[in-house]
Amino acid sequence: MSNHAPVAKGSLVVSIKDNEYADKSATDLASDQDTWDTLSLIPSSANSADPLIATATITGGKLKITGVAAGTTTVTVKVTDGKASTNITVPVTVTP
């Protein structure tokens, strides 16, 4: 058995309005070549590059991105398969 780290899914962009949010699960954000592995988000790993545009938290096992003000930023979260982990960076656009 090999162990491959999770990898980011391509073309993932979150577009939301201010005061709205988007929930993303670990499998929305990443995939794993080892199909028997279960992906999950590492609690407290969510970070917004600009919390004045969007905030990021992990709630109920999902990444919650909340729009604060119009603009663009990135959100980073760590996804694990229980053996290895990967930082996933998600571009976020918030519109009024």
Sequence and secondary structure as in RCSB ss.txt:
>XXXX:A:sequence
MSNHAPVAKGSLVVSIKDNEYADKSATDLASDQDTWDTLSLIPSSANSADPLIATATITGGKLKITGVAAGTTTV
TVKVTDGKASTNITVPVTVTP
>XXXX:A:secstr
      EE TT  EEEETT EEEE HHHHEE SSTT   EE TT  EES TTTEEEEEETTEEEEEE SSEEEEE
EEEEE SS EEEEEEEEEEE 
